[in-house]
Amino acid sequence: MGNRRNNGSNASFAKRRRKMKEGLDNKNPNEDTRSPYVTTIRENEKFVQYYKMQNICPEDEWNTFLETLKTDLPTSFRITASCDVEAKLLLKLVEGVFFTDLLKGEQSDEQKNSEPFCLPWYPQRLGWQLKITRKDIRGSVAYYRLHNFLISETGNGNISRQETVSMIPPLLLDVKPSDKVLDMCAAPGSKTAQLIEALYSGSNSSVPGGLVMANDVHNSRCYMLVHQAKRLNSANVLITNYDATVLPVMNLDENGHSILKFDKILCDAPCSGDGTLRKNADIWTKWSPGNANNLHGIQFRILKRGLELLNVGGRLVYSTCSFNPVENEAVVQRMMTEAQGSVVIINANDKLPGLKTVNGLSQWIVVSKDLDVYKTFEEVPEKWNTQIRPQMFPPKEDLYNLNRCIRILPHHQDTGGFFVAVMEKIKPLPWEASITPSDELVDEAKVNNYKRKPKKRKYQGYREDPFIFLTVDDPVWPEIRDFYELKDFPIQCLLTRCSVGKKKNIYFTSPSVKDIVKNNQDRVKIINTGVKTFVRCDNKSMECNFRLAQEGLAGISSYIGQKRRLKLTRSDLITVLINPTVQATSLNQATKDILDNFGVGSCVLNMVDKDFPVELVGWKGFSTLKAYINGECRLHYLRLLGVDVSEFDVNKFKKENNDDGTEDKNEIGIDEAPEVQVKEELRQCEKLE
């Protein structure tokens, strides 16, 4: 078919081809036609003028502050604190193996500045920071090993790579195992993961009484939350997709007689983000004084709704990654004015010893996007009245102790910038006094102090499958109960996402989360909850059609009887972890004797050790035994058991030093080999099924 624009003729294409050919013929083959690399711009005159006027930084520190903002952000990470025993072992491994290697031998001044640095204010020495670049990783075996280790353990949920200042708000929230916690603007989820960890840290139960509800208004970003939550394998997490400014009150029973109020709320509000300039350099060219003015309103509405959902006596942390007082102190001051004494600001300066901060401002300036300064709202031209509001201006005197808020400046401890205010609700808000629980459920508009009923919210993103909770009458329950000898098991906490057909995966959730999901999924879009516990495995030689899943083992382990438990010695467990499949004849005699009368199928592998007890999902074949876990999980437990796993590292330095110039075929990728081998074994298992 010819070109319709040229009456069916290909003449224009032929002409272009001739020109291209002529251009190539006349071109100098040695001429370099590549465009030059454009250096990232880290300058903005308005930014400098604005923050000099705001006095967020002492005058004698200004140049250091500005120069620090123009440098790259260091790498920081924290060790997961969900399990105290594993956290301590992992810390010992990090400090004793990986960091020791970095400090060996002679170092240049630049390398000395890259030495790992323990964050003095992070509990139990679990937070770390170091300056590490791609150049460091490429040029050092020690850095390369550390890099691989961090990737492996991050994927397994035992380490989280998170910006240093981002770790502060969850710590100030002081979460306890029994707390009901709400993260209002949760994505991408690093702070949510911290909240989940805090729920488990110090708890004597594998399923704490509290919960974490992580919410985000953006549907696509909610799935980032799902990824973060799945790494921690928690049955106490609920992920919702809703506008935080109008987040509805949740029912706790089917009759609507009881409602959910939270003990702790994290309000990490959307902001202009100029505190992240070291990480997101493109903000330099996009920054404008007007950005904060546009965000002030939504930040206030989110904070207000958070305090409405907070229990009396509960704590709320309001935070932003912005330096701007219009987004910070102005929002807090406006809320305190409306709260009329029902909320107080807690002094956050002394909550994390070792953290360097500056006090919140009691006076600030308000400007237009053109950097015109206004001291009062009456001076604001009419054209800016929709962007600059009266509530943005500072009070004549600090009536609410705004100096108790904290601002983290980058040059003090080589971090990003952040603002945090810790607030406590000491009595009901003024407009809550006349509202009963039934009113809150019947009339959401009244709860939010609206004069008109809000518009019906449109359904966005994927339409989620329903959450179907199991009952004692479910046909799959008797075989699961009898095979694993489940006693006094809360069957009502098991759910599936399959309303018709065979159940593929069965998830376990805590009783508190179960009540929320069951009574609210028709009112709020619930993205995810529960942890995978049973997986369909139609194996003819197995009495039960469902195997255990490693993700949910911790939550239900206390209910599983001795029939499907196999106690292993330390040496046997290491053998099982190193090898994808182990012949029973290669294990200790005591273990072999037990396996002779042990039925085929899914089981729990136990290593009883007072210092480091281990429970893993296993599979007993006719004459074999295996750990039914992924490769990263295998490496994690081998590390903690003191086994050298360096053979699984991708040692590019060894490859480069090969005399024949060929790759070492015995080298196994840290993220590949164990996982690939396990998957291959699972495929073989599926063939038998």
Order of alpha helices (4+ residues) and beta strands (2+ residues): alpha-alpha-alpha-beta-alpha-alpha-alpha-beta-beta-alpha-alpha-beta-alpha-beta-alpha-beta-alpha-beta-beta-beta-beta-alpha-alpha-beta-alpha-beta-beta-beta-beta-beta-alpha-beta-alpha-alpha-beta-alpha-beta-beta-alpha-beta-beta-beta-alpha-beta-alpha-beta-alpha-beta-beta-beta-alpha-alpha-alpha
